[in-house]
Amino acid sequence: MTPKEFKDKHKYYLTVGKLKEYLTEYPDDALVVAQRVEDRYYEGVDISGMTGTLPDGTSGTLPPGSKATGWETLKKPDPMFKDHEIEYSAVWSPVLYRDDKECFYLDLHY
């Protein structure tokens, strides 16, 4: 997926322009942290045996061989290992904890 394809497909995402606006309230030495998300959110991950929506629309235990159809990632070549790719998730938005300026929090999940 390319950045353009991502922007065309999704309504909400963080841009550099919006990020600059949010950062005006933070000191230069604030730590930037990102929300931890589970692998099961990503496209193609084996989710066999998990509880979820079955093909018939009901809820239940997913059968063997079930794969996630969730988040697509932006892929870039790994600069150290030429036969690998690094996958990136788009940032959804910052989370503004007004009482905490020591960290700037980025949310990967809606």
C-alpha positions as a Python dict, from the first residue, in 0.01 Angstrom:
ca = {
    (1, 'M'): (0, 0, 0),
    (2, 'T'): (133, 344, -88),
    (3, 'P'): (79, 662, 117),
    (4, 'K'): (-164, 790, -150),
    (5, 'E'): (-363, 465, -142),
    (6, 'F'): (-377, 486, 237),
    (7, 'K'): (-504, 846, 232),
    (8, 'D'): (-763, 761, -34),
    (9, 'K'): (-889, 462, 168),
    (10, 'H'): (-896, 617, 517),
    (11, 'K'): (-1067, 921, 659),
    (12, 'Y'): (-850, 970, 970),
    (13, 'Y'): (-470, 982, 983),
    (14, 'L'): (-203, 1213, 1116),
    (15, 'T'): (-11, 1439, 876),
    (16, 'V'): (315, 1626, 933),
    (17, 'G'): (123, 1955, 925),
    (18, 'K'): (-113, 1847, 1205),
    (19, 'L'): (178, 1699, 1398),
    (20, 'K'): (360, 2034, 1387),
    (21, 'E'): (51, 2205, 1528),
    (22, 'Y'): (33, 1963, 1821),
    (23, 'L'): (406, 1984, 1892),
    (24, 'T'): (404, 2358, 1961),
    (25, 'E'): (291, 2280, 2318),
    (26, 'Y'): (576, 2036, 2390),
    (27, 'P'): (941, 2094, 2485),
    (28, 'D'): (1213, 1975, 2247),
    (29, 'D'): (1326, 1705, 2490),
    (30, 'A'): (981, 1542, 2529),
    (31, 'L'): (990, 1168, 2468),
    (32, 'V'): (779, 1048, 2173),
    (33, 'V'): (600, 717, 2239),
    (34, 'A'): (361, 509, 2029),
    (35, 'Q'): (77, 286, 2141),
    (36, 'R'): (160, -84, 2145),
    (37, 'V'): (-72, -289, 1926),
    (38, 'E'): (-107, -663, 1887),
    (39, 'D'): (2, -843, 1571),
    (40, 'R'): (-350, -982, 1530),
    (41, 'Y'): (-464, -645, 1395),
    (42, 'Y'): (-249, -682, 1086),
    (43, 'E'): (-338, -831, 752),
    (44, 'G'): (-239, -1194, 696),
    (45, 'V'): (-168, -1290, 1059),
    (46, 'D'): (-293, -1636, 1158),
    (47, 'I'): (-591, -1587, 1391),
    (48, 'S'): (-703, -1951, 1406),
    (49, 'G'): (-872, -2041, 1735),
    (50, 'M'): (-948, -1682, 1833),
    (51, 'T'): (-1303, -1563, 1895),
    (52, 'G'): (-1439, -1347, 1617),
    (53, 'T'): (-1693, -1306, 1338),
    (54, 'L'): (-1735, -1623, 1135),
    (55, 'P'): (-1796, -1622, 758),
    (56, 'D'): (-2172, -1664, 818),
    (57, 'G'): (-2179, -1344, 1030),
    (58, 'T'): (-2217, -1517, 1368),
    (59, 'S'): (-1960, -1508, 1648),
    (60, 'G'): (-1753, -1808, 1740),
    (61, 'T'): (-1410, -1970, 1734),
    (62, 'L'): (-1230, -1903, 1408),
    (63, 'P'): (-1140, -2222, 1219),
    (64, 'P'): (-785, -2340, 1140),
    (65, 'G'): (-625, -2139, 863),
    (66, 'S'): (-812, -1815, 943),
    (67, 'K'): (-613, -1506, 852),
    (68, 'A'): (-665, -1147, 968),
    (69, 'T'): (-789, -905, 703),
    (70, 'G'): (-710, -602, 914),
    (71, 'W'): (-459, -325, 888),
    (72, 'E'): (-246, -298, 580),
    (73, 'T'): (103, -160, 626),
    (74, 'L'): (338, 63, 431),
    (75, 'K'): (640, -143, 332),
    (76, 'K'): (992, -11, 275),
    (77, 'P'): (1313, -199, 188),
    (78, 'D'): (1528, -281, 489),
    (79, 'P'): (1853, -86, 448),
    (80, 'M'): (2058, -358, 620),
    (81, 'F'): (1896, -676, 487),
    (82, 'K'): (1825, -635, 116),
    (83, 'D'): (1585, -932, 99),
    (84, 'H'): (1361, -799, 382),
    (85, 'E'): (1103, -525, 416),
    (86, 'I'): (1019, -308, 716),
    (87, 'E'): (648, -254, 777),
    (88, 'Y'): (505, 71, 911),
    (89, 'S'): (162, 152, 1053),
    (90, 'A'): (10, 493, 1004),
    (91, 'V'): (-44, 697, 1319),
    (92, 'W'): (-412, 760, 1392),
    (93, 'S'): (-368, 1070, 1608),
    (94, 'P'): (-185, 1209, 1908),
    (95, 'V'): (-334, 1154, 2252),
    (96, 'L'): (-307, 1479, 2444),
    (97, 'Y'): (-255, 1438, 2817),
    (98, 'R'): (-256, 1805, 2910),
    (99, 'D'): (-90, 1735, 3246),
    (100, 'D'): (202, 1544, 3089),
    (101, 'K'): (444, 1734, 2867),
    (102, 'E'): (732, 1493, 2927),
    (103, 'C'): (594, 1254, 2664),
    (104, 'F'): (413, 1302, 2334),
    (105, 'Y'): (178, 1008, 2281),
    (106, 'L'): (92, 870, 1936),
    (107, 'D'): (-211, 647, 1892),
    (108, 'L'): (-196, 370, 1630),
    (109, 'H'): (-546, 248, 1709),
    (110, 'Y'): (-878, 423, 1663),
}
